[in-house]
Amino acid sequence: MPVWDADQYLKFQRERTQPAIDLAARVRLEMPERMIDVGCGPGNSTAVLASRFSDADLSGLDSSTEMLETARASNAEINWFQADITTWEPEEKYDLIFSNAVLQWVRDHTTVFPRLMRFLKPGGALAVQLPAHYGSPLHRSVVEVSELPEWNEATANARQRLTSESRSFYYDLLAPLTAEIDLWETEYIHIMESAEAILEWFRGTGLRPYLEALPDDNRRARFESELLARYRDAYPTQANGKVLFPFRRLFVVAYLAD
C-alpha cells in the first residue's frame, strides 16, 4: 500500500465523497444495527453512512495511521480502528459492510470479496465502489510514462499495485453467495480548473505508488512533467478555461439471504 496523505486526498473531498453518497443511497436496508466502513480513509465516506443510518453502531477501519488520525478528529463518537482488510477477523457480524474506493488496493478479489460476505448477518449487505477508469487517459498515460526507459525498472511494481476486474467477474463471483446483487457504473464528469488540477487529483491516489518508487524529488518532478504534458493533450480546455475530467466508477451491492 502507498503512504497516504489525508490532506492531499481531501483536496477534492466533494468529488471523492459523491460516489459514497450514491452508493449509500442505493443500499436497501431498513434499519441496520451494526455497520463498518472498510478502508474508511479520513472519514468522509464514514460520515455519509452516519448520516444515512444515524441509529446504527458504526465503525471505521483503515490500515493508515495518518488517515485514522484525521478520521478521529472529524468524529470522536465513531469507533475507529486500525487493521489490514486481508487479515481482519471481526468478533461479531455486520448488517452492512461498506467500502468506497479501497478494494482496488487489495490483491485477489476472488478471495477478499467472499471473505467479506462471511462477515455479514443474514439479510446483510456488502456495498462496494471501485474505480473503473483503467481505459481512460488518466490511467493509460501514467502506465505509458512509467514504461519509458528512465523509469521503467523503478516503477515495475507500481504498475501491479491496483486490482481491476470486470463487472461480470464480480457478478459471477458473488451470485452463488447472495440472494440479490445490484451492479451499476457511473461516469462522473468533474469540472477541473486545469490539467494541473487533474495531476493534483491523481497525486492523492493512483499516482502515489509511482512517485514513491522514484528515488528523489528531481526524478519525481520529471516524471510528473512528462505526465502533465500528456494530460494537457488528453483533457482539452473548454471555452471558459475549465477542463472536463470524466471518471468512471463501478458499484456493487450484494445481499445475503435472510
C-alpha positions in Angstrom: 0.0 0.0 0.0 1.2 3.6 -0.7 1.8 6.0 2.2 -1.4 8.0 2.5 -1.7 11.8 2.9 -5.1 12.8 4.2 -4.7 16.5 3.3 -3.8 15.6 -0.3 -6.7 13.2 -0.6 -9.2 15.7 0.8 -8.2 18.5 -1.6 -11.0 17.1 -3.8 -13.3 16.0 -0.9 -16.6 16.8 -2.6 -15.7 14.8 -5.8 -14.3 11.9 -3.8 -17.3 11.8 -1.5 -20.1 11.9 -4.0 -19.7 8.2 -5.0 -20.0 7.2 -1.4 -23.3 9.2 -1.2 -24.6 7.5 -4.3 -23.6 4.0 -3.0 -25.1 4.5 0.4 -28.4 5.8 -1.1 -28.8 2.5 -3.1 -28.4 0.3 0.0 -31.9 -1.2 0.6 -31.6 -1.9 4.4 -34.3 -0.6 6.6 -32.6 -0.3 10.0 -29.1 -1.8 10.1 -27.9 -2.1 13.7 -24.2 -2.7 13.0 -22.1 -1.2 10.2 -18.5 -0.8 9.2 -16.7 1.4 6.7 -13.8 -0.8 5.5 -10.9 1.4 4.3 -12.5 4.5 5.8 -9.6 6.8 5.0 -10.0 10.3 6.5 -13.7 9.5 7.4 -15.5 11.3 4.7 -17.3 8.2 3.5 -18.0 7.1 7.1 -19.7 10.5 7.7 -22.0 9.6 4.8 -23.0 6.3 6.5 -23.5 8.1 9.8 -26.0 10.5 8.1 -27.8 7.8 6.1 -28.2 5.4 9.0 -28.0 7.6 12.1 -29.1 5.0 14.6 -26.6 2.3 13.7 -23.5 1.3 15.6 -20.8 2.5 13.2 -17.1 1.7 13.0 -14.3 2.7 10.6 -11.4 0.5 9.7 -8.2 1.6 7.9 -4.6 0.5 7.7 -3.2 4.0 7.7 -2.4 5.7 11.0 -2.4 9.1 9.4 -5.8 8.7 7.8 -7.3 7.4 11.1 -5.9 10.4 12.9 -7.8 12.7 10.5 -10.9 10.5 10.8 -10.9 10.6 14.6 -10.6 14.4 14.6 -13.7 14.5 12.4 -16.0 12.5 14.7 -14.9 11.1 18.1 -18.1 9.1 18.5 -17.4 6.6 15.7 -15.3 3.5 16.6 -12.2 4.0 14.5 -9.5 1.2 14.5 -6.5 0.1 12.5 -6.4 -3.2 10.7 -5.4 -4.9 7.5 -8.5 -5.8 5.4 -6.9 -9.1 4.3 -6.4 -10.4 7.8 -9.1 -8.7 9.8 -11.4 -11.0 11.7 -14.4 -9.3 13.4 -15.8 -10.7 16.6 -19.4 -10.0 15.6 -21.1 -9.9 12.2 -22.4 -6.8 10.5 -25.6 -5.7 8.8 -23.7 -3.6 6.3 -20.1 -3.7 5.2 -19.3 -0.6 3.2 -16.2 0.1 1.1 -15.7 3.2 -1.0 -12.7 3.2 -3.5 -10.5 1.0 -1.4 -10.5 -2.6 -2.5 -8.7 -1.8 -5.7 -5.6 -1.6 -3.5 -6.1 -5.2 -2.3 -5.0 -8.3 -4.2 -7.0 -11.4 -5.0 -10.6 -10.3 -5.1 -11.6 -13.9 -5.7 -10.7 -14.4 -2.0 -11.4 -11.0 -0.5 -15.0 -10.5 -1.6 -16.3 -13.9 -0.4 -14.4 -13.4 2.8 -16.2 -10.1 3.5 -19.5 -11.7 2.7 -18.9 -14.2 5.5 -18.8 -11.3 8.0 -22.4 -10.3 7.2 -25.5 -11.2 9.2 -28.4 -12.9 7.4 -30.1 -10.3 5.2 -27.0 -8.0 5.4 -25.3 -6.2 2.5 -21.8 -5.7 1.1 -21.7 -2.4 -0.7 -18.5 -1.6 -2.7 -17.5 1.2 -5.0 -14.4 0.7 -7.2 -12.7 3.0 -9.8 -13.3 1.7 -13.3 -11.2 4.3 -15.1 -8.4 2.0 -16.3 -9.1 2.6 -20.0 -9.0 6.4 -19.5 -6.1 8.8 -20.4 -5.6 9.3 -16.6 -4.5 5.7 -16.1 -3.1 4.9 -19.6 -0.8 7.9 -19.5 0.8 7.1 -16.2 1.4 3.5 -17.3 2.9 4.7 -20.6 5.2 7.2 -18.9 6.3 4.7 -16.3 7.3 2.3 -19.1 9.7 4.9 -20.6 13.4 3.8 -20.2 14.2 6.3 -17.5 11.5 5.0 -15.1 10.6 1.5 -16.3 12.6 -0.5 -13.9 11.9 1.6 -10.8 8.1 1.6 -11.4 7.6 -2.0 -12.4 6.0 -2.9 -9.0 3.9 0.3 -9.0 2.2 -0.9 -12.2 1.0 -4.0 -10.3 -0.5 -2.2 -7.3 -4.1 -1.8 -8.5 -6.5 -4.6 -9.0 -9.0 -4.2 -11.8 -11.7 -6.7 -12.6 -14.8 -6.5 -14.9 -18.4 -6.2 -13.7 -19.1 -9.8 -15.0 -16.2 -11.0 -12.8 -18.0 -9.6 -9.7 -21.3 -10.9 -10.7 -20.1 -14.5 -11.3 -18.1 -14.3 -8.1 -20.9 -13.1 -5.8 -24.1 -14.6 -7.4 -23.6 -18.0 -5.8 -23.2 -16.4 -2.4 -26.1 -13.9 -2.5 -29.8 -13.5 -2.7 -29.6 -10.4 -4.9 -27.0 -8.2 -6.5 -27.2 -4.6 -7.7 -24.5 -3.6 -10.3 -24.1 -0.3 -12.0 -21.5 2.1 -13.4 -21.4 5.9 -13.3 -19.1 8.2 -15.2 -18.7 11.4 -13.2 -17.7 14.5 -15.2 -15.6 16.5 -12.8 -15.1 20.2 -13.8 -11.5 21.0 -13.1 -9.5 24.2 -13.2 -6.8 22.8 -15.4 -4.8 19.7 -16.4 -2.6 20.6 -13.5 -5.6 20.0 -11.2 -6.1 16.6 -12.7 -2.5 15.8 -11.8 -3.1 17.1 -8.3 -6.1 14.8 -8.0 -4.1 11.8 -9.0 -1.3 12.6 -6.5 -3.8 11.8 -3.8 -4.5 8.2 -5.0 -3.2 6.2 -8.0 -0.1 8.2 -8.7 1.3 7.7 -5.3 2.9 4.3 -5.9 4.8 5.6 -8.9 6.1 8.7 -7.1 7.1 6.6 -4.1 9.0 4.2 -6.3 11.3 7.0 -7.7 14.4 7.7 -5.6 14.5 11.5 -5.4 12.4 14.7 -5.9 14.2 15.5 -9.2 13.1 12.3 -10.9 9.6 12.7 -9.4 9.4 16.2 -10.9 10.5 15.0 -14.3 8.0 12.1 -14.2 5.2 14.5 -13.3 6.2 16.9 -16.1 6.0 14.2 -18.7 2.7 13.0 -17.4 1.3 16.6 -17.3 2.1 17.1 -21.0 0.0 14.1 -21.8 -2.9 15.2 -19.7 -2.9 18.6 -21.4 -3.3 16.8 -24.7 -5.9 14.3 -23.4 -8.1 16.8 -21.5 -8.5 20.0 -23.6 -9.5 23.3 -22.2 -13.2 24.4 -22.5 -14.3 27.8 -23.8 -14.3 29.2 -20.3 -10.9 27.8 -19.4 -12.1 24.8 -17.4 -11.3 21.2 -18.1 -13.8 18.3 -18.2 -12.4 15.2 -16.3 -14.5 12.0 -16.8 -14.0 9.4 -14.2 -15.9 6.0 -14.3 -16.8 4.0 -11.2 -18.3 0.5 -10.6 -20.8 -0.1 -7.8 -21.7 -3.4 -6.3 -24.3 -4.1 -3.6 -24.6 -7.8 -2.7 -27.3 -9.0 -0.3 -27.3 -12.2 1.8 -30.5 -14.2 2.1 -32.4 -13.6 5.3 
